[in-house]
Amino acid sequence: MKTLILWLLVTQPFMTALANSECHSVYSRECWPRKIQEMVGMMAGEDIERYNCSGKTEMQWMETGKTSIVWGVYYIATGLFFQIIGWPILMILIFKMDGLTVHRILAFIGFVGITEIWGNSIWPGISVIMGTVYCSHPFVTTFFGKLTMVQWVLGSTTAIFLGIHRLSNLFTKNRTENNWKTIGWFSLFVVYSLYGSLFYDTVLFNSRYMAPLLNPQIDPQSTDYTNYFLRFHNITVSIALVLIYGIIAAIWSRREIVVSSSYVSRTQASILIQSLIISATYAVPAIFFDLMYYIKDCPASFTMAADLSYQLSGGEILKPYGTMVL
């Protein structure tokens, strides 16, 4: 029964599209899932339902945005700094890997985080300098919205996986390293992230609020934009990360009792600290995003703080990995 329910949830978007009376060929857009059709229309700048920008010209839409040279330079400068320093650190980490599963997980999260910088730091910087909104630049706004959503879900999910791996490692002395199993988990996380991004409303960076929003602000009062997948994910991430790493920290503080001192190595302590830092870089933004769901008329200052916490998470590779490669 559970398998049937899961199958229906996953295939429902495709079944709905195929049931469309205008569907005559799989190459026709009308045969694609509705959300895929919508995404293609958004990236093409078409005036489609819910994302119809025909009410104003591009210049008029630009006037609804907000420019800030200072914040724009900050976003771009920090993003480029993370890129310039982060890639060499990641390469050194990859070359120094000794086949341990935890090192592969750390490298995977590092790769996701450093590539996410283009969508959560550099593009927002350009957007704030220019004062863009969705309707002024639909393609690039939609592209980075979809991309960063995949990377956020993928990175935070892997952070939970890292926590579970670290927790189990505290009680298991002789673990059998299975790299194919780890790759299988990574593949599952990728599919999960792609599904959440492609088949649900995307986040669109808005220069006025200096944050990614579900509402494209064509009608600021509209409530027709929701993403229950992302809401469920963020709530799960915030609870899971705090719970898992809280347990790990509590066990580690009493490691002499729980784990033999001969098993507690300096390397393990380093990896644990790195894992705790990584969890914080995902837990803090997730908690901010959770609060945004429940704060009525969320002030722009709060959405900006939430985005800054998310933007700084892209520099996670410098915090734990920098010491690891030395």
C-alpha positions as a Markdown table, in Angstrom:
| # | Residue | x | y | z |
|---|---|---|---|---|
| 1 | Met | 0.0 | 0.0 | 0.0 |
| 2 | Lys | 2.8 | 2.4 | 0.9 |
| 3 | Thr | 4.5 | 1.7 | -2.4 |
| 4 | Leu | 1.3 | 2.3 | -4.3 |
| 5 | Ile | 0.8 | 5.7 | -2.6 |
| 6 | Leu | 4.4 | 6.7 | -3.3 |
| 7 | Trp | 4.0 | 5.7 | -6.9 |
| 8 | Leu | 0.8 | 7.8 | -7.3 |
| 9 | Leu | 2.5 | 10.8 | -5.7 |
| 10 | Val | 5.5 | 10.6 | -8.0 |
| 11 | Thr | 3.6 | 9.8 | -11.2 |
| 12 | Gln | 0.6 | 12.1 | -10.7 |
| 13 | Pro | 2.2 | 15.1 | -12.5 |
| 14 | Phe | 2.8 | 12.9 | -15.5 |
| 15 | Met | -0.6 | 11.3 | -15.5 |
| 16 | Thr | -2.3 | 14.7 | -15.3 |
| 17 | Ala | -0.3 | 15.9 | -18.3 |
| 18 | Leu | -1.1 | 12.8 | -20.4 |
| 19 | Ala | -4.8 | 13.2 | -19.6 |
| 20 | Asn | -4.8 | 16.7 | -21.2 |
| 21 | Ser | -7.1 | 16.7 | -24.2 |
| 22 | Glu | -4.6 | 18.8 | -26.2 |
| 23 | Cys | -1.8 | 16.2 | -25.7 |
| 24 | His | -1.2 | 14.6 | -29.1 |
| 25 | Ser | 2.6 | 13.9 | -29.0 |
| 26 | Val | 5.2 | 13.5 | -26.2 |
| 27 | Tyr | 7.2 | 16.2 | -28.0 |
| 28 | Ser | 4.3 | 18.6 | -27.5 |
| 29 | Arg | 4.6 | 20.9 | -24.5 |
| 30 | Glu | 0.9 | 20.2 | -23.6 |
| 31 | Cys | 2.0 | 16.6 | -22.9 |
| 32 | Trp | 4.5 | 17.6 | -20.3 |
| 33 | Pro | 3.7 | 17.9 | -16.6 |
| 34 | Arg | 2.0 | 21.2 | -15.8 |
| 35 | Lys | 4.9 | 22.4 | -13.6 |
| 36 | Ile | 7.4 | 21.6 | -16.4 |
| 37 | Gln | 5.3 | 23.6 | -18.9 |
| 38 | Glu | 5.2 | 26.5 | -16.5 |
| 39 | Met | 8.9 | 26.4 | -15.9 |
| 40 | Val | 9.6 | 26.4 | -19.7 |
| 41 | Gly | 7.2 | 29.3 | -20.1 |
| 42 | Met | 8.8 | 31.3 | -17.3 |
| 43 | Met | 12.3 | 30.8 | -18.7 |
| 44 | Ala | 11.1 | 31.9 | -22.1 |
| 45 | Gly | 9.6 | 35.0 | -20.6 |
| 46 | Glu | 6.1 | 34.1 | -21.8 |
| 47 | Asp | 3.0 | 35.7 | -20.2 |
| 48 | Ile | 1.5 | 32.6 | -18.7 |
| 49 | Glu | -1.0 | 32.1 | -16.0 |
| 50 | Arg | 0.3 | 33.1 | -12.5 |
| 51 | Tyr | 3.4 | 34.6 | -14.1 |
| 52 | Asn | 1.9 | 37.2 | -16.5 |
| 53 | Cys | 4.0 | 40.3 | -16.7 |
| 54 | Ser | 2.1 | 42.0 | -19.5 |
| 55 | Gly | 0.7 | 44.7 | -17.2 |
| 56 | Lys | 4.0 | 46.7 | -17.3 |
| 57 | Thr | 7.0 | 47.2 | -19.5 |
| 58 | Glu | 10.5 | 45.8 | -18.5 |
| 59 | Met | 11.6 | 49.3 | -17.4 |
| 60 | Gln | 8.4 | 49.7 | -15.3 |
| 61 | Trp | 9.1 | 46.4 | -13.6 |
| 62 | Met | 12.7 | 47.5 | -12.9 |
| 63 | Glu | 11.3 | 50.5 | -11.1 |
| 64 | Thr | 9.5 | 48.1 | -8.6 |
| 65 | Gly | 12.9 | 46.7 | -7.7 |
| 66 | Lys | 15.5 | 48.2 | -5.4 |
| 67 | Thr | 19.1 | 48.9 | -6.0 |
| 68 | Ser | 22.0 | 48.9 | -3.5 |
| 69 | Ile | 25.6 | 49.1 | -4.7 |
| 70 | Val | 26.9 | 48.4 | -1.2 |
| 71 | Trp | 25.0 | 45.1 | -0.7 |
| 72 | Gly | 25.5 | 44.1 | -4.3 |
| 73 | Val | 29.3 | 44.5 | -4.0 |
| 74 | Tyr | 29.1 | 42.6 | -0.7 |
| 75 | Tyr | 27.2 | 39.6 | -2.3 |
| 76 | Ile | 29.5 | 39.5 | -5.3 |
| 77 | Ala | 32.8 | 40.0 | -3.4 |
| 78 | Thr | 32.0 | 37.3 | -0.8 |
| 79 | Gly | 30.8 | 35.0 | -3.5 |
| 80 | Leu | 34.0 | 35.4 | -5.6 |
| 81 | Phe | 36.1 | 35.0 | -2.4 |
| 82 | Phe | 34.4 | 31.7 | -1.6 |
| 83 | Gln | 35.0 | 30.6 | -5.2 |
| 84 | Ile | 38.7 | 31.6 | -5.4 |
| 85 | Ile | 39.6 | 30.0 | -2.0 |
| 86 | Gly | 37.0 | 27.2 | -2.0 |
| 87 | Trp | 37.9 | 25.4 | -5.2 |
| 88 | Pro | 41.6 | 24.8 | -4.2 |
| 89 | Ile | 40.6 | 23.6 | -0.8 |
| 90 | Leu | 38.0 | 21.2 | -2.3 |
| 91 | Met | 40.6 | 19.9 | -4.8 |
| 92 | Ile | 43.1 | 19.2 | -2.0 |
| 93 | Leu | 40.4 | 17.5 | 0.1 |
| 94 | Ile | 39.5 | 15.2 | -2.8 |
| 95 | Phe | 43.1 | 14.3 | -3.5 |
| 96 | Lys | 43.7 | 13.6 | 0.2 |
| 97 | Met | 40.7 | 11.3 | 0.5 |
| 98 | Asp | 41.6 | 7.9 | 1.8 |
| 99 | Gly | 38.5 | 6.0 | 0.8 |
| 100 | Leu | 36.5 | 6.6 | 4.0 |
| 101 | Thr | 32.8 | 7.2 | 3.5 |
| 102 | Val | 32.8 | 10.3 | 5.7 |
| 103 | His | 35.4 | 12.0 | 3.5 |
| 104 | Arg | 33.3 | 11.3 | 0.4 |
| 105 | Ile | 30.3 | 12.8 | 2.1 |
| 106 | Leu | 32.3 | 15.9 | 3.2 |
| 107 | Ala | 33.6 | 16.3 | -0.4 |
| 108 | Phe | 30.1 | 16.0 | -1.8 |
| 109 | Ile | 28.7 | 18.6 | 0.5 |
| 110 | Gly | 31.6 | 20.8 | -0.2 |
| 111 | Phe | 31.0 | 20.6 | -4.0 |
| 112 | Val | 27.3 | 21.3 | -3.6 |
| 113 | Gly | 28.0 | 24.3 | -1.3 |
| 114 | Ile | 30.7 | 25.9 | -3.5 |
| 115 | Thr | 28.6 | 25.6 | -6.7 |
| 116 | Glu | 25.6 | 27.0 | -4.9 |
| 117 | Ile | 27.4 | 30.3 | -4.5 |
| 118 | Trp | 26.6 | 31.3 | -8.1 |
| 119 | Gly | 22.9 | 31.2 | -7.2 |
| 120 | Asn | 22.9 | 32.4 | -3.6 |
| 121 | Ser | 25.6 | 35.0 | -3.7 |
| 122 | Ile | 26.8 | 36.2 | -7.1 |
| 123 | Trp | 23.5 | 36.4 | -8.9 |
| 124 | Pro | 21.8 | 38.1 | -5.9 |
| 125 | Gly | 24.6 | 40.6 | -6.0 |
| 126 | Ile | 24.1 | 41.4 | -9.6 |
| 127 | Ser | 20.3 | 41.5 | -9.0 |
| 128 | Val | 20.6 | 44.0 | -6.2 |
| 129 | Ile | 23.0 | 46.3 | -8.2 |
| 130 | Met | 20.6 | 46.3 | -11.1 |
| 131 | Gly | 17.4 | 46.3 | -9.1 |
| 132 | Thr | 15.9 | 43.3 | -10.9 |
| 133 | Val | 12.6 | 41.4 | -10.2 |
| 134 | Tyr | 11.2 | 38.3 | -11.9 |
| 135 | Cys | 9.3 | 40.2 | -14.6 |
| 136 | Ser | 12.3 | 42.2 | -15.6 |
| 137 | His | 14.6 | 39.2 | -16.0 |
| 138 | Pro | 12.4 | 36.0 | -16.0 |
| 139 | Phe | 15.0 | 33.6 | -17.5 |
| 140 | Val | 17.9 | 34.2 | -15.2 |
| 141 | Thr | 15.7 | 34.6 | -12.2 |
| 142 | Thr | 13.9 | 31.3 | -12.9 |
| 143 | Phe | 17.1 | 29.5 | -13.8 |
| 144 | Phe | 18.9 | 30.4 | -10.6 |
| 145 | Gly | 15.8 | 29.9 | -8.5 |
| 146 | Lys | 15.4 | 26.3 | -9.7 |
| 147 | Leu | 19.2 | 25.7 | -9.5 |
| 148 | Thr | 19.6 | 27.0 | -5.9 |
| 149 | Met | 16.5 | 25.1 | -4.8 |
| 150 | Val | 18.1 | 21.8 | -6.0 |
| 151 | Gln | 21.4 | 22.6 | -4.3 |
| 152 | Trp | 19.8 | 23.7 | -1.0 |
| 153 | Val | 17.7 | 20.6 | -0.8 |
| 154 | Leu | 20.6 | 18.4 | -1.9 |
| 155 | Gly | 23.1 | 19.9 | 0.5 |
| 156 | Ser | 20.8 | 20.0 | 3.6 |
| 157 | Thr | 19.7 | 16.4 | 2.9 |
| 158 | Thr | 23.3 | 15.2 | 2.7 |
| 159 | Ala | 24.0 | 17.1 | 6.0 |
| 160 | Ile | 21.4 | 15.0 | 7.7 |
| 161 | Phe | 23.0 | 11.9 | 6.1 |
| 162 | Leu | 26.4 | 13.0 | 7.4 |
| 163 | Gly | 24.9 | 13.4 | 10.9 |
| 164 | Ile | 23.4 | 9.9 | 10.8 |
| 165 | His | 26.7 | 8.5 | 9.6 |
| 166 | Arg | 28.6 | 10.2 | 12.4 |
| 167 | Leu | 26.1 | 9.1 | 15.0 |
| 168 | Ser | 26.3 | 5.5 | 14.0 |
| 169 | Asn | 30.1 | 5.7 | 13.8 |
| 170 | Leu | 30.3 | 6.6 | 17.5 |
| 171 | Phe | 29.0 | 3.1 | 18.3 |
| 172 | Thr | 30.6 | 1.1 | 15.6 |
| 173 | Lys | 34.4 | 0.4 | 15.7 |
| 174 | Asn | 34.8 | -1.7 | 12.6 |
| 175 | Arg | 32.6 | -0.3 | 9.8 |
| 176 | Thr | 32.7 | -1.8 | 6.3 |
| 177 | Glu | 33.2 | 1.0 | 3.8 |
| 178 | Asn | 30.9 | 0.6 | 0.8 |
| 179 | Asn | 31.4 | 3.3 | -1.7 |
| 180 | Trp | 28.8 | 2.0 | -4.1 |
| 181 | Lys | 26.2 | 2.2 | -1.4 |
| 182 | Thr | 27.3 | 5.8 | -0.7 |
| 183 | Ile | 27.0 | 6.7 | -4.4 |
| 184 | Gly | 23.5 | 5.1 | -4.3 |
| 185 | Trp | 22.4 | 7.4 | -1.5 |
| 186 | Phe | 23.8 | 10.4 | -3.3 |
| 187 | Ser | 21.9 | 9.5 | -6.4 |
| 188 | Leu | 18.7 | 9.1 | -4.4 |
| 189 | Phe | 19.3 | 12.6 | -2.9 |
| 190 | Val | 19.8 | 14.1 | -6.3 |
| 191 | Val | 16.5 | 12.6 | -7.6 |
| 192 | Tyr | 14.7 | 13.8 | -4.5 |
| 193 | Ser | 16.1 | 17.4 | -4.9 |
| 194 | Leu | 15.2 | 17.5 | -8.6 |
| 195 | Tyr | 11.7 | 16.3 | -8.0 |
| 196 | Gly | 11.2 | 19.1 | -5.3 |
| 197 | Ser | 12.5 | 21.8 | -7.7 |
| 198 | Leu | 10.8 | 20.8 | -10.9 |
| 199 | Phe | 7.3 | 19.9 | -9.7 |
| 200 | Tyr | 6.7 | 22.7 | -7.2 |
| 201 | Asp | 6.7 | 26.5 | -7.2 |
| 202 | Thr | 10.3 | 27.9 | -7.3 |
| 203 | Val | 11.9 | 30.6 | -5.3 |
| 204 | Leu | 12.6 | 33.8 | -7.2 |
| 205 | Phe | 15.2 | 36.4 | -6.0 |
| 206 | Asn | 13.7 | 39.8 | -5.6 |
| 207 | Ser | 15.9 | 42.9 | -5.2 |
| 208 | Arg | 13.3 | 44.8 | -3.2 |
| 209 | Tyr | 13.3 | 42.2 | -0.4 |
| 210 | Met | 16.8 | 41.0 | -1.0 |
| 211 | Ala | 15.6 | 37.5 | -0.6 |
| 212 | Pro | 14.2 | 34.6 | -2.7 |
| 213 | Leu | 10.4 | 34.6 | -2.6 |
| 214 | Leu | 7.8 | 32.2 | -4.0 |
| 215 | Asn | 5.6 | 35.1 | -5.0 |
| 216 | Pro | 7.0 | 36.8 | -8.1 |
| 217 | Gln | 5.5 | 40.1 | -6.8 |
| 218 | Ile | 3.3 | 40.6 | -9.8 |
| 219 | Asp | 0.5 | 40.8 | -7.3 |
| 220 | Pro | 2.1 | 41.2 | -3.8 |
| 221 | Gln | -1.1 | 40.2 | -2.1 |
| 222 | Ser | -1.6 | 37.0 | -4.0 |
| 223 | Thr | -1.6 | 33.7 | -2.0 |
| 224 | Asp | -1.5 | 31.6 | -5.1 |
| 225 | Tyr | 2.1 | 30.6 | -4.7 |
| 226 | Thr | 3.0 | 27.7 | -2.4 |
| 227 | Asn | 5.6 | 25.0 | -2.0 |
| 228 | Tyr | 4.6 | 22.4 | 0.5 |
| 229 | Phe | 7.6 | 20.3 | -0.5 |
| 230 | Leu | 10.1 | 23.0 | 0.5 |
| 231 | Arg | 8.1 | 23.8 | 3.7 |
| 232 | Phe | 8.1 | 20.1 | 4.8 |
| 233 | His | 11.8 | 19.8 | 3.8 |
| 234 | Asn | 12.9 | 22.9 | 5.8 |
| 235 | Ile | 11.0 | 21.9 | 8.9 |
| 236 | Thr | 12.4 | 18.4 | 8.7 |
| 237 | Val | 15.9 | 19.7 | 8.2 |
| 238 | Ser | 15.8 | 22.1 | 11.1 |
| 239 | Ile | 14.4 | 19.5 | 13.5 |
| 240 | Ala | 16.6 | 16.6 | 12.3 |
| 241 | Leu | 19.9 | 18.6 | 12.3 |
| 242 | Val | 19.3 | 20.0 | 15.8 |
| 243 | Leu | 18.2 | 16.6 | 17.1 |
| 244 | Ile | 20.9 | 14.5 | 15.5 |
| 245 | Tyr | 23.9 | 16.8 | 16.2 |
| 246 | Gly | 22.6 | 17.6 | 19.7 |
| 247 | Ile | 22.7 | 13.9 | 20.5 |
| 248 | Ile | 26.2 | 13.6 | 18.9 |
| 249 | Ala | 27.4 | 16.6 | 21.0 |
| 250 | Ala | 26.0 | 15.1 | 24.2 |
| 251 | Ile | 27.6 | 11.7 | 23.5 |
| 252 | Trp | 30.9 | 13.3 | 22.5 |
| 253 | Ser | 31.0 | 15.3 | 25.7 |
| 254 | Arg | 31.0 | 12.0 | 27.6 |
| 255 | Arg | 33.1 | 10.0 | 25.2 |
| 256 | Glu | 35.3 | 8.6 | 27.9 |
| 257 | Ile | 32.3 | 6.7 | 29.2 |
| 258 | Val | 30.5 | 5.9 | 26.0 |
| 259 | Val | 33.5 | 5.1 | 23.7 |
| 260 | Ser | 36.8 | 3.8 | 24.6 |
| 261 | Ser | 39.6 | 6.3 | 24.5 |
| 262 | Ser | 41.7 | 4.2 | 22.1 |
| 263 | Tyr | 38.9 | 4.5 | 19.5 |
| 264 | Val | 38.5 | 8.3 | 19.9 |
| 265 | Ser | 41.2 | 9.6 | 17.6 |
| 266 | Arg | 42.3 | 13.1 | 16.8 |
| 267 | Thr | 41.0 | 12.7 | 13.3 |
| 268 | Gln | 37.6 | 11.6 | 14.5 |
| 269 | Ala | 37.4 | 14.7 | 16.7 |
| 270 | Ser | 38.3 | 16.9 | 13.8 |
| 271 | Ile | 35.7 | 15.3 | 11.5 |
| 272 | Leu | 33.1 | 15.6 | 14.2 |
| 273 | Ile | 33.8 | 19.3 | 14.7 |
| 274 | Gln | 33.6 | 19.8 | 10.9 |
| 275 | Ser | 30.3 | 18.0 | 10.8 |
| 276 | Leu | 28.8 | 20.2 | 13.6 |
| 277 | Ile | 29.9 | 23.3 | 11.7 |
| 278 | Ile | 28.3 | 22.0 | 8.5 |
| 279 | Ser | 25.0 | 21.2 | 10.3 |
| 280 | Ala | 24.9 | 24.7 | 11.7 |
| 281 | Thr | 25.3 | 26.3 | 8.2 |
| 282 | Tyr | 22.2 | 24.4 | 7.1 |
| 283 | Ala | 20.2 | 24.4 | 10.3 |
| 284 | Val | 20.2 | 28.2 | 10.8 |
| 285 | Pro | 18.8 | 29.2 | 7.4 |
| 286 | Ala | 16.3 | 26.3 | 7.6 |
| 287 | Ile | 15.0 | 27.7 | 10.9 |
| 288 | Phe | 14.8 | 31.2 | 9.4 |
| 289 | Phe | 12.8 | 29.9 | 6.5 |
| 290 | Asp | 10.5 | 28.0 | 8.8 |
| 291 | Leu | 9.8 | 31.1 | 10.8 |
| 292 | Met | 9.0 | 33.0 | 7.6 |
| 293 | Tyr | 6.1 | 30.6 | 7.0 |
| 294 | Tyr | 4.4 | 31.6 | 10.3 |
| 295 | Ile | 5.3 | 35.3 | 10.7 |
| 296 | Lys | 2.4 | 37.3 | 9.3 |
| 297 | Asp | 3.5 | 40.2 | 7.1 |
| 298 | Cys | 7.1 | 39.2 | 7.5 |
| 299 | Pro | 9.2 | 42.4 | 7.5 |
| 300 | Ala | 11.8 | 42.9 | 4.8 |
| 301 | Ser | 14.6 | 43.0 | 7.4 |
| 302 | Phe | 13.8 | 39.5 | 8.5 |
| 303 | Thr | 13.7 | 38.1 | 5.0 |
| 304 | Met | 17.0 | 39.8 | 4.4 |
| 305 | Ala | 18.5 | 38.3 | 7.5 |
| 306 | Ala | 17.3 | 34.8 | 6.4 |
| 307 | Asp | 18.9 | 35.3 | 3.0 |
| 308 | Leu | 22.2 | 36.4 | 4.5 |
| 309 | Ser | 22.3 | 33.3 | 6.7 |
| 310 | Tyr | 21.6 | 31.3 | 3.5 |
| 311 | Gln | 24.2 | 33.2 | 1.5 |
| 312 | Leu | 26.9 | 32.7 | 4.1 |
| 313 | Ser | 26.2 | 28.9 | 4.1 |
| 314 | Gly | 27.9 | 28.9 | 0.7 |
| 315 | Gly | 31.2 | 29.6 | 2.4 |
| 316 | Glu | 30.9 | 26.4 | 4.5 |
| 317 | Ile | 33.8 | 24.9 | 2.7 |
| 318 | Leu | 36.2 | 27.5 | 4.3 |
| 319 | Lys | 35.2 | 26.7 | 7.9 |
| 320 | Pro | 35.6 | 23.0 | 8.4 |
| 321 | Tyr | 37.5 | 22.0 | 5.3 |
| 322 | Gly | 40.2 | 24.6 | 5.6 |
| 323 | Thr | 41.7 | 23.0 | 8.7 |
| 324 | Met | 41.2 | 19.5 | 7.3 |
| 325 | Val | 43.5 | 20.0 | 4.3 |
| 326 | Leu | 46.4 | 21.5 | 6.3 |
